[in-house]
Amino acid sequence: MPGAPVHSRMGLLGQSYPAIRAGTHCAATGREFLPGERVVAALYVRAGAPIARADYAADAWDAGARPEGDLVGFWRHAYTPEARAGPAMLGDDELMDLFEELAGASEPRQVAFRYFLTLLLIRRRALRLMGTRPGLLLVLPRGGTGEPLEITDPGLDDGVVADAIDQLGRVLGAPPDAAAQPPTGGTVPA
């Protein structure tokens, strides 16, 4: 089953979003993870419930195990037992995997999640903001060249975006940042 929430706060559209610990056991088999084992972390929602996380052994995930509810996104990482209290911090590689996994998202919830994840990755300097177009952010991965990736802006006001970035950081285990603000960039001609 998913990791236990360690705290909660009111979030976007009045929903409560818990900070979620990484799991220590496979959600499908119940087997305890071994240090260094490849694990798949999945974020999902069920009707009327806040976002949740479930962790799966890579072999269980590859065999088709999935959480019940709507899958928001997932990423692969090496399991590391937590030596500290609080949610685990995801590295840039895991966040970029999640970002890439959401590239083909069309469901509004996933589009908004990818947008917020993009903002978090810009704050962490894993993505560079190259500019904007109406309804789009234009970004490149750190060190990347070529045509920027177009990220759909879900059209939320700055206060909601800043709150959602903070919530995303808490759900994914990032440290809080009081200066969470949406990025601003030059406009790129359409």
C-alpha contacts under 8 A as a table, 3 or more apart, distances in Angstrom:
res1	aa1	res2	aa2	distance
1	M	23	G	7.90
1	M	25	H	7.95
1	M	26	C	7.60
1	M	27	A	4.64
1	M	28	A	7.75
1	M	30	G	7.98
1	M	54	A	6.17
1	M	55	D	7.88
2	P	22	A	7.89
2	P	23	G	6.22
2	P	27	A	6.64
2	P	52	A	6.79
2	P	53	R	5.17
2	P	54	A	4.04
2	P	55	D	6.62
3	G	20	I	5.90
3	G	21	R	4.99
3	G	22	A	5.68
3	G	23	G	4.86
3	G	24	T	7.92
3	G	53	R	6.48
3	G	54	A	6.61
4	A	20	I	6.03
4	A	21	R	6.10
5	P	8	S	7.33
5	P	18	P	5.32
5	P	19	A	5.43
5	P	20	I	4.66
5	P	21	R	6.59
6	V	18	P	6.83
6	V	19	A	5.73
6	V	20	I	6.36
6	V	21	R	7.32
6	V	86	G	7.00
6	V	87	P	7.57
7	H	18	P	5.53
7	H	19	A	5.75
8	S	16	S	6.12
8	S	17	Y	5.62
8	S	18	P	4.25
8	S	19	A	6.44
9	R	16	S	5.38
9	R	17	Y	5.91
9	R	18	P	6.75
10	M	14	G	5.77
10	M	15	Q	5.71
10	M	16	S	4.45
10	M	17	Y	6.60
11	G	14	G	5.35
11	G	15	Q	5.15
11	G	16	S	5.42
11	G	17	Y	6.22
11	G	163	D	7.04
11	G	164	A	6.98
11	G	167	Q	6.99
12	L	15	Q	5.95
12	L	160	V	6.62
12	L	163	D	7.25
12	L	164	A	6.30
15	Q	50	P	6.55
16	S	50	P	5.89
17	Y	50	P	5.60
17	Y	51	I	6.24
17	Y	167	Q	6.76
17	Y	171	V	7.08
18	P	50	P	7.31
18	P	51	I	7.42
18	P	52	A	7.72
18	P	170	R	7.51
18	P	171	V	6.25
19	A	87	P	6.62
19	A	170	R	5.09
19	A	171	V	4.41
19	A	172	L	7.23
19	A	173	G	6.74
20	I	52	A	7.14
20	I	53	R	6.67
20	I	87	P	5.86
20	I	170	R	7.79
20	I	171	V	5.65
20	I	172	L	7.19
20	I	173	G	7.17
21	R	86	G	6.87
21	R	87	P	4.37
21	R	88	A	6.04
21	R	173	G	7.57
22	A	41	A	7.80
22	A	53	R	7.62
22	A	54	A	7.80
22	A	55	D	6.98
22	A	87	P	6.71
22	A	88	A	6.08
23	G	26	C	7.33
23	G	54	A	6.71
23	G	55	D	5.46
24	T	32	E	5.88
24	T	33	F	5.78
24	T	55	D	7.80
24	T	81	P	7.42
25	H	29	T	7.95
25	H	30	G	5.40
25	H	31	R	5.27
25	H	32	E	4.14
25	H	33	F	5.44
25	H	55	D	7.20
25	H	56	Y	7.52
26	C	29	T	5.45
26	C	30	G	4.87
26	C	31	R	5.37
26	C	32	E	6.39
26	C	33	F	6.83
26	C	55	D	5.74
26	C	56	Y	4.47
26	C	57	A	5.48
27	A	30	G	5.72
27	A	54	A	6.08
27	A	55	D	5.78
27	A	56	Y	5.47
28	A	56	Y	6.49
28	A	60	A	6.77
28	A	65	A	6.27
28	A	66	R	7.83
29	T	60	A	7.59
33	F	37	E	6.55
33	F	57	A	7.27
33	F	79	Y	6.90
34	L	37	E	5.42
34	L	79	Y	6.97
35	P	78	A	7.62
35	P	79	Y	5.49
35	P	80	T	5.28
35	P	81	P	6.43
36	G	78	A	4.94
36	G	79	Y	5.01
36	G	80	T	6.12
37	E	57	A	7.74
37	E	78	A	5.35
37	E	79	Y	5.31
38	R	57	A	6.60
38	R	58	A	5.68
38	R	76	R	6.80
38	R	77	H	5.73
38	R	78	A	4.61
38	R	79	Y	6.25
39	V	55	D	6.67
39	V	56	Y	5.64
39	V	57	A	4.74
39	V	58	A	4.99
39	V	76	R	5.64
39	V	77	H	5.48
39	V	78	A	5.91
39	V	79	Y	6.11
40	V	55	D	5.65
40	V	56	Y	5.11
40	V	57	A	6.29
40	V	58	A	5.74
40	V	61	W	6.90
40	V	74	F	6.71
40	V	75	W	5.65
40	V	76	R	4.42
40	V	77	H	6.43
41	A	53	R	6.81
41	A	54	A	5.88
41	A	55	D	4.40
41	A	56	Y	6.40
41	A	74	F	5.48
41	A	75	W	5.53
41	A	76	R	6.32
41	A	77	H	7.69
42	A	53	R	5.50
42	A	54	A	5.33
42	A	55	D	6.20
42	A	56	Y	7.99
42	A	67	P	7.64
42	A	71	L	7.14
42	A	72	V	7.54
42	A	73	G	5.91
42	A	74	F	4.22
42	A	75	W	6.74
43	L	51	I	6.72
43	L	52	A	5.61
43	L	53	R	4.54
43	L	54	A	6.68
43	L	71	L	6.18
43	L	72	V	5.40
43	L	73	G	5.46
43	L	74	F	6.12
44	Y	51	I	5.71
44	Y	52	A	5.45
44	Y	53	R	6.31
44	Y	54	A	7.99
44	Y	67	P	7.04
44	Y	68	E	7.94
44	Y	69	G	6.26
44	Y	70	D	5.37
44	Y	71	L	4.34
44	Y	72	V	5.02
44	Y	73	G	7.14
45	V	49	A	6.43
45	V	50	P	6.24
45	V	51	I	4.75
45	V	52	A	6.11
45	V	69	G	5.52
45	V	70	D	5.29
45	V	71	L	6.70
45	V	72	V	7.20
46	R	49	A	5.35
46	R	50	P	7.35
46	R	51	I	7.62
46	R	68	E	7.36
46	R	69	G	4.64
46	R	70	D	6.31
47	A	69	G	7.55
54	A	67	P	6.85
56	Y	60	A	6.31
56	Y	61	W	5.97
56	Y	65	A	7.75
57	A	60	A	5.31
57	A	61	W	6.34
58	A	61	W	5.09
58	A	62	D	6.01
58	A	76	R	7.88
59	D	62	D	5.05
59	D	63	A	6.11
60	A	63	A	5.04
60	A	64	G	6.57
60	A	65	A	5.59
61	W	64	G	5.19
61	W	65	A	4.78
61	W	66	R	6.68
62	D	65	A	7.25
67	P	71	L	7.34
71	L	74	F	7.89
72	V	109	R	7.47
72	V	110	Q	5.79
72	V	113	F	7.71
73	G	98	L	6.35
73	G	101	E	6.98
73	G	102	L	6.59
73	G	110	Q	7.63
74	F	98	L	5.73
74	F	101	E	7.24
75	W	94	E	5.94
75	W	95	L	7.42
75	W	97	D	5.69
75	W	98	L	5.06
75	W	101	E	7.68
76	R	94	E	6.53
76	R	97	D	7.39
77	H	94	E	6.33
82	E	85	A	7.51
82	E	88	A	7.04
86	G	173	G	7.91
87	P	172	L	7.69
87	P	173	G	4.88
88	A	172	L	7.52
88	A	173	G	5.10
88	A	174	A	7.72
89	M	172	L	6.66
89	M	173	G	4.46
89	M	174	A	5.19
89	M	175	P	7.70
90	L	94	E	6.21
90	L	95	L	6.68
90	L	172	L	6.50
90	L	173	G	6.49
90	L	174	A	6.93
91	G	94	E	5.52
91	G	95	L	6.37
92	D	95	L	5.04
92	D	96	M	5.94
92	D	121	L	7.57
92	D	124	R	7.80
92	D	126	A	6.53
93	D	96	M	5.11
93	D	97	D	6.19
94	E	97	D	5.03
94	E	98	L	6.32
95	L	98	L	5.06
95	L	99	F	6.10
95	L	117	L	7.76
95	L	121	L	7.53
96	M	99	F	4.80
96	M	100	E	6.09
96	M	121	L	7.81
96	M	126	A	7.79
97	D	100	E	5.18
97	D	101	E	6.08
98	L	101	E	4.99
98	L	102	L	6.34
99	F	102	L	5.36
99	F	103	A	6.66
99	F	114	R	6.30
99	F	117	L	6.75
99	F	118	T	7.20
100	E	103	A	5.16
101	E	104	G	7.41
102	L	105	A	5.17
102	L	110	Q	7.05
102	L	111	V	7.76
102	L	114	R	6.25
103	A	114	R	7.87
105	A	110	Q	5.82
105	A	111	V	5.87
106	S	110	Q	6.86
106	S	111	V	6.22
107	E	110	Q	5.36
107	E	111	V	6.19
108	P	111	V	5.01
108	P	112	A	6.13
108	P	154	P	7.91
109	R	112	A	5.25
109	R	113	F	6.11
110	Q	113	F	4.88
110	Q	114	R	6.05
111	V	114	R	5.20
111	V	115	Y	6.25
111	V	152	T	6.93
111	V	154	P	7.08
112	A	115	Y	5.04
112	A	116	F	6.29
112	A	153	D	7.40
112	A	154	P	5.64
113	F	116	F	5.16
113	F	117	L	6.04
114	R	117	L	4.90
114	R	118	T	5.98
114	R	151	I	7.81
115	Y	118	T	5.00
115	Y	119	L	6.41
115	Y	151	I	6.41
115	Y	152	T	6.65
115	Y	153	D	6.31
115	Y	154	P	7.36
116	F	119	L	5.07
116	F	120	L	6.30
116	F	161	V	7.34
116	F	164	A	6.86
116	F	165	I	5.65
116	F	168	L	7.12
117	L	120	L	5.03
117	L	121	L	6.15
117	L	165	I	7.55
117	L	168	L	7.27
118	T	121	L	5.05
118	T	122	I	6.14
118	T	127	L	7.38
118	T	151	I	7.79
119	L	122	I	5.03
119	L	123	R	6.26
119	L	165	I	7.05
119	L	182	P	6.54
119	L	183	P	7.00
120	L	123	R	5.06
120	L	124	R	6.25
120	L	165	I	6.45
120	L	168	L	7.95
120	L	169	G	7.36
121	L	124	R	4.92
121	L	125	R	6.00
121	L	126	A	5.16
121	L	127	L	5.50
122	I	125	R	4.85
122	I	126	A	5.97
122	I	127	L	4.76
122	I	128	R	5.84
122	I	129	L	6.75
122	I	183	P	7.81
123	R	126	A	7.78
124	R	127	L	7.63
125	R	128	R	6.41
125	R	142	R	6.90
126	A	141	P	6.02
126	A	142	R	5.17
127	L	139	V	6.21
127	L	140	L	5.53
127	L	141	P	4.37
127	L	142	R	5.20
128	R	139	V	5.34
128	R	140	L	5.24
128	R	141	P	6.14
128	R	142	R	6.15
129	L	137	L	7.23
129	L	138	L	6.01
129	L	139	V	4.58
129	L	140	L	6.78
129	L	183	P	7.77
129	L	185	G	6.69
130	M	137	L	7.89
130	M	138	L	5.34
130	M	139	V	5.24
130	M	140	L	6.94
130	M	148	P	7.03
130	M	185	G	6.98
130	M	186	G	7.59
131	G	137	L	6.33
131	G	138	L	5.19
131	G	139	V	7.24
131	G	185	G	4.86
131	G	186	G	4.81
131	G	187	T	5.33
131	G	188	V	5.60
132	T	135	G	7.82
132	T	136	L	5.66
132	T	137	L	4.64
132	T	138	L	5.49
132	T	185	G	6.20
132	T	186	G	6.17
132	T	187	T	4.68
132	T	188	V	5.58
133	R	136	L	5.07
133	R	137	L	6.54
133	R	138	L	7.53
133	R	187	T	5.76
133	R	188	V	5.69
133	R	189	P	6.84
133	R	190	A	6.33
135	G	152	T	5.98
135	G	153	D	5.03
135	G	154	P	7.49
135	G	155	G	7.10
136	L	150	E	6.01
136	L	151	I	5.36
136	L	152	T	4.74
136	L	153	D	5.23
137	L	150	E	5.82
137	L	151	I	5.04
137	L	152	T	6.59
137	L	153	D	6.73
138	L	148	P	5.38
138	L	149	L	5.50
138	L	150	E	4.91
138	L	151	I	6.34
139	V	148	P	5.09
139	V	149	L	5.22
139	V	150	E	6.75
139	V	151	I	7.57
140	L	143	G	7.82
140	L	144	G	5.65
140	L	145	T	7.00
140	L	147	E	7.85
140	L	148	P	5.17
140	L	149	L	6.13
141	P	144	G	5.01
145	T	148	P	7.79
153	D	156	L	7.78
156	L	160	V	6.28
156	L	161	V	6.30
157	D	160	V	5.51
157	D	161	V	6.29
158	D	161	V	5.00
158	D	162	A	6.04
158	D	181	Q	7.46
158	D	182	P	6.59
159	G	162	A	5.20
159	G	163	D	6.21
160	V	163	D	5.14
160	V	164	A	6.02
161	V	164	A	5.00
161	V	165	I	6.09
161	V	181	Q	7.58
161	V	182	P	6.57
162	A	165	I	5.17
162	A	166	D	6.35
162	A	180	A	5.48
162	A	181	Q	5.08
162	A	182	P	6.14
163	D	166	D	5.14
163	D	167	Q	6.23
163	D	180	A	7.78
164	A	167	Q	4.89
164	A	168	L	5.99
165	I	168	L	5.03
165	I	169	G	6.19
165	I	180	A	6.75
165	I	181	Q	7.97
166	D	169	G	5.15
166	D	170	R	6.33
166	D	176	P	6.59
166	D	177	D	7.11
166	D	180	A	6.56
167	Q	170	R	5.02
167	Q	171	V	6.09
168	L	171	V	5.09
168	L	172	L	6.04
169	G	172	L	5.20
169	G	173	G	5.82
169	G	174	A	4.58
169	G	175	P	6.77
169	G	176	P	6.80
170	R	173	G	4.94
170	R	174	A	5.67
170	R	175	P	7.02
170	R	176	P	6.92
171	V	174	A	7.72
177	D	180	A	5.69
